[in-house]
Amino acid sequence: MPNTPISEQARQRAREELERRGQTVKGFALQNDLNPSTVYAVLSGQSQCRRGEAHRAAVLLGIKDGVIEE
């Protein structure tokens, strides 16, 4: 499913999971060495999450199946 847009349902599940854990978006971003603005863009649907930090954020949030190269 490469380049498949991430559904709003997946984004909503990720937001709910953060809330369930009592974690803020900013806290999640800082914990994972991500820019908070990028994580907000991923969760709001402003980013297609195809590469770079947005891809990494989507994979870590569990809304995209992918590989993170270190």
PEVEN-V102894 format. One record per backbone hydrogen bond with DSSP energy under -0.5 kcal/mol. NH is the residue of the N-H (numbers start at 1). CO is the residue of the C=O. If there is no record, write none. Layout:
{{NH:CO} {NH:CO}}
This chain:
{{4:1} {11:7} {12:8} {13:9} {14:10} {15:11} {16:12} {17:13} {18:14} {19:15} {20:16} {21:17} {22:19} {23:18} {28:24} {29:25} {30:26} {31:27} {32:28} {33:30} {34:29} {38:35} {39:35} {40:36} {41:37} {42:38} {43:39} {44:40} {45:41} {45:42} {46:41} {47:41} {54:51} {55:51} {56:52} {57:53} {58:54} {59:55} {60:56} {61:57} {62:58} {62:59} {63:58} {64:58} {66:64} {69:67}}
